Amino acid sequence: MYFHGKQFLHDMNRALLLYSGPDYASIPAEDNLTPEQEMYWLSFWDYFLFDYHMIESDEVPLRYYFQHEKARLTISEQDIIRDLLGAKFTVFYVESIREDFVTCRNLFTDECIDLPDPDWIYPDAEHMIFFGHLHARGVMMLNYVTSLPASGKLRRRMKDIILRQLEFFRCQKPGATLDDFFQRDAVAVRHTLNIMANFAQLNVVPLRKAPKPLPVNLDIRRSFQDEERVLREVSLRIGFSAFSVQLICKLFEDYMSVADPAPYPEEMPAIITACLLCYGMINGLDFEDIPELYDLFGADHDAIQHHIETLRQRLGCTRFDPRYLTEEGTVSSLYLS
């Protein structure tokens, strides 16, 4: 109920779009639900509270709620939320079912997980894949667990594909662990598993090699502080998330790192506009229908187009380039690439 407040309307709409993907138009109302529709909302709230990143703060909603409402909660309520915040997104399968517990196996770490209360298990559970949030110590099941049909062979294929996605994610965060990837892009993992289980599509990531990211250039960052400040402010006003703004600024910094010759100050409005438009192209956003974006900084249209082409050539940017891909772009790439 807390997140149904008006101040969270944009976040709720964005989360529903990310969670539903191409099925966004058929989201069921939250009242008078059929059993299937109830499952949709239980699964959505599991995603929203634990995995969604809020537009302005990039926090997950459960942590945001705890920080803003802690003073109103009882000690026992605070303890419950602390336990929930210790849960991790986990993909697992069932190995055996006993009277008092279910023995499961983490698909990626091979860790054994004993979950209580076998009543949640389906008759064909040993031929399924499950994902949801489990307590970090693996001793209790929390919230809602989603199930999908998956043979042992398909489970192994799912693991291979998710690990390949991790390699692409490392274009943004070199050295990232699987936990890092799940914390940022659990929604993409959900979509990937669903596509592979229900649409017989066994390859949902590009076969090309992941592009090599440019290292952070602190000299460039210091030299163009004012330009980045303007780019951040405008991007946030347009409605981009805090995380998207980080990627837009990284695209700008990377372009400045490879620009040759160094651009003149009067070129900056065109360069900033070009970076914004290229970021939209990379993430599958159609900015051609919003011509006002070309005039945001008062730059000449031909100059903007010149820098768009130069940026693409110098950085080798393509649609769904993993170096600059946000959650929206990642989900779109699963269905459109």
C-alpha positions as CSV (number, residue, x, y, z in Angstrom):
1,M,0.0,0.0,0.0
2,Y,2.9,2.4,0.8
3,F,4.2,2.2,-2.8
4,H,0.7,2.9,-4.2
5,G,1.1,6.5,-3.1
6,K,1.2,9.2,-5.8
7,Q,4.9,10.0,-5.3
8,F,5.7,6.5,-6.5
9,L,3.5,6.5,-9.6
10,H,6.4,6.9,-12.1
11,D,8.4,4.2,-10.4
12,M,5.4,1.8,-10.4
13,N,4.7,2.4,-14.1
14,R,8.4,1.9,-14.9
15,A,8.6,-1.2,-12.8
16,L,5.6,-2.7,-14.4
17,L,7.0,-2.0,-17.8
18,L,10.3,-3.6,-17.0
19,Y,8.7,-6.6,-15.3
20,S,6.1,-7.2,-18.0
21,G,8.1,-6.5,-21.1
22,P,6.0,-7.0,-24.3
23,D,3.0,-8.0,-22.1
24,Y,2.8,-4.6,-20.6
25,A,-0.5,-3.8,-22.3
26,S,-2.2,-6.9,-20.7
27,I,-1.4,-6.2,-17.0
28,P,-4.4,-7.4,-14.9
29,A,-6.0,-5.0,-12.4
30,E,-5.0,-5.7,-8.8
31,D,-8.6,-6.5,-7.6
32,N,-11.0,-9.4,-8.3
33,L,-8.0,-11.6,-9.4
34,T,-8.1,-15.0,-10.9
35,P,-5.5,-17.4,-9.5
36,E,-3.3,-16.8,-12.5
37,Q,-3.5,-13.0,-12.1
38,E,-2.8,-13.3,-8.4
39,M,0.4,-15.2,-9.2
40,Y,1.4,-12.3,-11.6
41,W,1.1,-9.7,-8.8
42,L,2.8,-11.9,-6.2
43,S,5.7,-12.3,-8.5
44,F,5.7,-8.6,-9.5
45,W,5.9,-7.5,-5.8
46,D,8.7,-9.9,-5.2
47,Y,10.6,-8.2,-8.1
48,F,9.6,-4.7,-7.1
49,L,10.4,-4.8,-3.4
50,F,13.8,-6.6,-3.7
51,D,15.2,-6.0,-7.2
52,Y,13.7,-2.8,-8.8
53,H,15.9,0.3,-8.6
54,M,14.1,3.5,-8.0
55,I,14.4,6.4,-10.5
56,E,15.7,9.1,-8.3
57,S,17.8,7.3,-5.7
58,D,18.6,3.9,-7.4
59,E,17.7,2.2,-4.1
60,V,15.6,-1.0,-4.0
61,P,12.1,-0.1,-2.6
62,L,12.3,-2.3,0.5
63,R,15.5,-0.5,1.6
64,Y,13.9,2.9,0.7
65,Y,10.8,2.0,2.8
66,F,13.0,0.9,5.8
67,Q,15.0,4.1,5.7
68,H,12.0,6.4,5.5
69,E,9.6,4.5,7.8
70,K,11.9,3.0,10.4
71,A,10.8,5.4,13.1
72,R,7.2,4.3,12.7
73,L,7.9,0.5,12.9
74,T,8.0,-1.6,16.0
75,I,11.2,-3.4,16.9
76,S,9.8,-6.7,15.6
77,E,8.8,-5.1,12.3
78,Q,12.3,-3.7,12.0
79,D,13.7,-7.1,12.6
80,I,11.5,-8.7,9.9
81,I,12.6,-6.1,7.3
82,R,16.2,-6.6,8.2
83,D,15.8,-10.3,7.6
84,L,14.1,-9.5,4.3
85,L,16.9,-7.2,3.3
86,G,19.3,-10.1,3.9
87,A,17.6,-12.2,1.3
88,K,19.3,-12.9,-2.1
89,F,17.9,-13.5,-5.5
90,T,18.5,-17.2,-6.1
91,V,17.9,-19.6,-9.0
92,F,17.6,-23.2,-7.9
93,Y,16.1,-26.6,-8.7
94,V,14.8,-29.4,-6.5
95,E,16.8,-32.5,-5.9
96,S,14.6,-34.4,-3.4
97,I,11.4,-33.9,-1.4
98,R,11.1,-35.2,2.2
99,E,8.5,-35.0,4.8
100,D,9.7,-31.9,6.6
101,F,11.9,-30.1,4.0
102,V,12.9,-29.9,0.4
103,T,16.6,-30.3,-0.7
104,C,17.4,-27.9,-3.5
105,R,20.5,-26.9,-5.4
106,N,21.7,-23.4,-6.4
107,L,22.0,-23.5,-10.2
108,F,25.1,-21.3,-10.2
109,T,27.0,-22.1,-7.0
110,D,26.0,-25.8,-6.7
111,E,25.3,-25.0,-3.0
112,C,22.8,-27.3,-1.3
113,I,19.7,-25.5,0.1
114,D,17.3,-27.1,2.5
115,L,14.0,-25.3,2.4
116,P,11.2,-26.0,4.9
117,D,7.6,-26.8,4.3
118,P,7.2,-29.0,1.2
119,D,3.6,-27.9,0.7
120,W,4.8,-25.3,-1.9
121,I,6.3,-27.9,-4.1
122,Y,4.6,-28.9,-7.4
123,P,4.1,-32.6,-8.3
124,D,6.6,-32.3,-11.2
125,A,9.0,-30.1,-9.2
126,E,12.1,-32.1,-10.1
127,H,11.6,-31.0,-13.7
128,M,11.3,-27.3,-13.0
129,I,13.5,-24.3,-12.3
130,F,12.7,-21.9,-9.4
131,F,13.7,-18.4,-8.6
132,G,13.0,-15.9,-5.9
133,H,14.5,-14.5,-2.7
134,L,16.0,-16.8,-0.1
135,H,17.5,-15.8,3.2
136,A,21.2,-15.4,2.8
137,R,21.9,-18.4,5.1
138,G,19.6,-20.6,3.1
139,V,17.5,-21.6,6.1
140,M,14.1,-20.1,5.3
141,M,12.1,-19.3,2.2
142,L,10.9,-15.7,1.9
143,N,8.1,-14.0,-0.1
144,Y,7.2,-15.6,-3.4
145,V,9.0,-18.2,-5.6
146,T,8.4,-18.4,-9.3
147,S,8.5,-21.7,-11.1
148,L,9.1,-22.6,-14.7
149,P,9.3,-26.0,-16.6
150,A,12.9,-26.9,-17.3
151,S,14.6,-30.3,-17.9
152,G,18.1,-30.9,-16.6
153,K,19.5,-30.1,-20.1
154,L,17.6,-26.9,-20.3
155,R,18.7,-25.9,-16.8
156,R,22.3,-26.3,-17.9
157,R,21.6,-24.2,-21.0
158,M,20.0,-21.5,-18.9
159,K,23.1,-21.4,-16.7
160,D,25.4,-21.0,-19.7
161,I,23.2,-18.1,-21.1
162,I,23.1,-16.3,-17.8
163,L,26.8,-16.6,-17.4
164,R,27.3,-15.1,-20.9
165,Q,25.1,-12.2,-19.8
166,L,27.4,-11.8,-16.8
167,E,30.3,-11.4,-19.2
168,F,28.4,-8.6,-21.1
169,F,27.5,-7.0,-17.7
170,R,31.2,-6.8,-16.9
171,C,31.6,-4.3,-19.8
172,Q,30.0,-1.8,-17.3
173,K,31.5,-3.2,-14.1
174,P,34.8,-5.1,-14.7
175,G,35.3,-7.9,-12.3
176,A,31.6,-8.0,-11.4
177,T,30.4,-11.2,-9.6
178,L,27.2,-13.1,-10.2
179,D,25.7,-11.4,-7.1
180,D,26.6,-8.0,-8.6
181,F,24.8,-8.9,-11.8
182,F,21.7,-10.2,-10.0
183,Q,21.5,-7.1,-7.8
184,R,21.5,-4.9,-10.9
185,D,19.7,-7.0,-13.5
186,A,17.6,-9.6,-11.8
187,V,14.7,-8.5,-14.1
188,A,16.7,-9.5,-17.2
189,V,17.4,-12.9,-15.6
190,R,13.7,-13.4,-14.9
191,H,12.9,-12.6,-18.6
192,T,15.7,-14.8,-19.9
193,L,14.5,-17.8,-17.9
194,N,10.9,-17.2,-18.9
195,I,11.8,-16.9,-22.6
196,M,13.9,-20.1,-22.5
197,A,11.3,-22.1,-20.7
198,N,8.2,-21.0,-22.5
199,F,9.2,-20.0,-26.1
200,A,11.8,-22.6,-27.0
201,Q,14.3,-19.8,-27.7
202,L,17.7,-21.2,-26.5
203,N,19.8,-18.1,-27.4
204,V,18.8,-14.7,-26.1
205,V,22.2,-13.0,-26.0
206,P,24.4,-11.9,-28.9
207,L,27.0,-14.4,-30.1
208,R,29.5,-11.5,-30.7
209,K,32.3,-10.9,-28.3
210,A,31.7,-8.4,-25.5
211,P,33.3,-5.0,-26.4
212,K,36.2,-3.9,-24.3
213,P,35.2,-1.0,-22.0
214,L,37.3,2.2,-21.8
215,P,38.8,2.8,-18.4
216,V,37.6,5.7,-16.3
217,N,39.5,8.8,-17.3
218,L,39.6,11.1,-14.2
219,D,41.4,13.8,-16.2
220,I,38.5,13.9,-18.7
221,R,36.0,13.9,-15.8
222,R,37.7,16.9,-14.1
223,S,38.0,18.8,-17.4
224,F,34.3,18.6,-18.3
225,Q,32.6,18.9,-14.9
226,D,30.4,21.7,-16.0
227,E,29.3,19.9,-19.1
228,E,28.5,16.7,-17.2
229,R,26.5,18.7,-14.6
230,V,24.3,20.1,-17.3
231,L,24.0,16.6,-18.9
232,R,23.0,15.1,-15.6
233,E,20.4,17.8,-14.8
234,V,18.7,17.6,-18.2
235,S,18.7,13.8,-18.3
236,L,17.0,13.7,-14.9
237,R,14.5,16.3,-16.0
238,I,13.7,14.2,-19.1
239,G,12.9,11.2,-16.8
240,F,16.0,9.1,-17.0
241,S,16.9,7.1,-13.8
242,A,19.9,7.9,-11.6
243,F,21.6,4.8,-13.0
244,S,20.9,5.8,-16.6
245,V,22.5,9.2,-16.0
246,Q,25.7,7.5,-14.8
247,L,25.8,5.6,-18.1
248,I,25.0,8.7,-20.2
249,C,27.9,10.5,-18.5
250,K,30.2,7.6,-19.1
251,L,29.3,7.6,-22.8
252,F,30.2,11.3,-22.8
253,E,33.5,10.8,-21.0
254,D,34.4,7.9,-23.4
255,Y,33.7,10.1,-26.4
256,M,35.8,12.9,-25.0
257,S,38.6,10.4,-24.4
258,V,38.8,9.4,-28.1
259,A,37.8,12.7,-29.7
260,D,40.6,13.7,-32.1
261,P,41.1,16.6,-32.5
262,A,40.0,17.9,-29.2
263,P,36.6,19.6,-29.7
264,Y,36.2,23.4,-29.4
265,P,34.0,24.7,-26.5
266,E,31.4,25.9,-28.9
267,E,30.9,22.3,-30.0
268,M,29.8,21.2,-26.6
269,P,26.0,21.7,-27.1
270,A,26.1,19.4,-30.1
271,I,28.3,16.8,-28.4
272,I,26.1,16.7,-25.3
273,T,23.0,16.4,-27.5
274,A,24.6,13.7,-29.6
275,C,25.5,11.7,-26.5
276,L,21.9,11.8,-25.2
277,L,20.5,10.7,-28.6
278,C,23.1,7.9,-29.0
279,Y,22.3,6.7,-25.5
280,G,18.7,6.4,-26.6
281,M,19.6,4.6,-29.7
282,I,21.7,2.1,-27.8
283,N,18.9,1.3,-25.4
284,G,16.2,0.9,-28.1
285,L,14.5,4.2,-27.4
286,D,12.9,5.9,-30.4
287,F,13.9,9.6,-30.1
288,E,13.1,10.4,-33.7
289,D,9.5,11.0,-32.6
290,I,10.7,13.7,-30.2
291,P,12.3,16.3,-32.4
292,E,12.4,18.7,-29.4
293,L,15.4,16.7,-28.0
294,Y,17.6,18.1,-30.9
295,D,16.9,21.6,-29.6
296,L,17.5,21.0,-25.9
297,F,20.9,22.8,-25.9
298,G,20.5,25.0,-28.9
299,A,22.9,23.1,-31.1
300,D,22.9,23.1,-34.9
301,H,21.3,19.9,-36.2
302,D,24.0,19.2,-38.7
303,A,26.7,19.5,-36.0
304,I,24.7,17.1,-33.8
305,Q,24.5,14.6,-36.7
306,H,28.2,14.9,-37.3
307,H,29.0,14.0,-33.7
308,I,26.5,11.2,-33.6
309,E,28.3,9.6,-36.6
310,T,31.7,10.3,-35.1
311,L,30.7,8.9,-31.7
312,R,29.5,5.7,-33.3
313,Q,32.7,5.3,-35.3
314,R,35.2,6.1,-32.6
315,L,33.5,4.1,-29.9
316,G,32.0,1.4,-32.1
317,C,28.6,1.9,-30.6
318,T,25.8,-0.4,-31.7
319,R,22.2,-1.0,-30.7
320,F,22.2,-2.7,-27.2
321,D,25.9,-2.0,-26.7
322,P,26.4,-3.6,-23.2
323,R,28.8,-0.8,-22.1
324,Y,25.9,1.6,-21.9
325,L,22.9,-0.6,-21.4
326,T,20.4,0.1,-18.6
327,E,17.6,-2.1,-17.4
328,E,15.2,-1.0,-20.0
329,G,17.7,-1.6,-22.8
330,T,18.6,-5.0,-21.4
331,V,15.0,-6.2,-21.3
332,S,14.3,-4.8,-24.8
333,S,17.4,-6.6,-26.2
334,L,16.1,-10.0,-25.1
335,Y,13.0,-9.5,-27.3
336,L,14.3,-7.4,-30.2
337,S,17.9,-8.3,-30.8
